[in-house]
């Protein structure tokens, strides 16, 4: 583009970019067409060059054959070169020059300027051939006729027009064949590439459909060529990632709904209680405090769960004094009077932030209060590997067949037991505890009732 003015180069670049095929099939077809065109150009040039050389050799062979025939009529045995007359020698004399040394003995009638070319050819001596353009293309060859006492030279000429016509015909035929071959190459390449890319289009449509419905279908179970198998593996990884993200999204939505239900219920209950009949200023302020505490609890829940969903800040440095946090959690949840909170030691500190400690204990405490008959206790103590917290109730406990599924999201031992819940609390508590380097386990040997053990790092 060096010859294009600088101000026009962007426009030319855009124009060339628009001319380029937009589809992979078009680009591959163009590459195949260009490659075939270059190859056919080289082959055509080589073929026509060989054909022209072959035709020239044929012309030279014919000229030497005629010169040899004419040389039989030239007598060089004496001191004088003589041309012997034979019957039908007019055929041999057509376009034939005979020289004795450099002296012209015979020439064709109306030879004209061609005789000068023959003279020059004889003057150069030896057996030579030359092409001249005198009233048309001619090929001239000289053939020395040696003798004992004298020498002669025979020059023959041949019109090259038929040979050049044959060469032009070969060239036009090869160009026409090239055009047909290029058209067929382009069409067959587009067809072959289209058929080869058809499975890719099918796989793309399937991947779009499967990702929209979070299907478990995958390409790994299908037989594909090696290239498509690698594409299928990549698409399977993307589909697994999408499915994981969708599962995390549903899990986060369910956990937020699960955790926000309690503070929302407190806000609604306080507002209903406040609207039933006129309240004093002190009672109104107390209601406002309860609503503010519930709203703060909702914000803390959202921040904690969103931080965990982002994979981020749950393991950030922070400590919490265990007993005050558990007592505040019991007050916020309006726990029954038979709930007891005990701690071994006045200043038991765990190495997790207070908000995270509340979110870990809250689902266990909610379940204990829901299923207990008469007693719920929360006991914190110093464990060998950190801090332990037991949440114990005297309810019916966990059925033995269900113990293995206890911490799976969405699982409930008795969905029709009359209690609302999505079966997400225990899985959330364990996941948050593990994100902080701790654990939540169930003690199957505790009877009657249920005992859950929380293990957290010490502060």
Buried (B, 14 or more C-beta within 10 A) or exposed (E): EEEEEEEEEEEEEEEEEEEEEEEEBEEBBBEBBEEBBEEBEEEBEEBBEEBBEEBBEEBBEBBBEBBEBBBEBBBBEEEEBBBEEEEEBEEBBEBBBBBBEEEBBBBBEEBEEBBEBBBEBBEEEEEBBBEBEBEEBBBBBBBBBEBEEBBBBBBBBBBBEEBBEBBEEBBEEBBEEBEEBBEEBBEEBBEBBBEBBEBBEEBEEBBEEBBEEBEEBBBEEEEBEEEBBEBBBEBBEEBEEBBEEEEEEEBBEBBBEBBBBBBBEBBEEBEEEBEEEEBEEEEEEBBEEBBEBBBEBBEBBEEBBEBBBEEEBBBEEBBBBBBEBBBBBBEBBEBEEBBEBEBBEEEBBBBBBBBBBBBBBBBBBBBBBBBBEEBBBBBBBBBEEBBBBBBBBBBBBBEEEEEEEBBEBEBBBEEEEEEEBBBBBBBBBBBBBEBBBBBBBBEEEBEEBBBBBBBBBEB
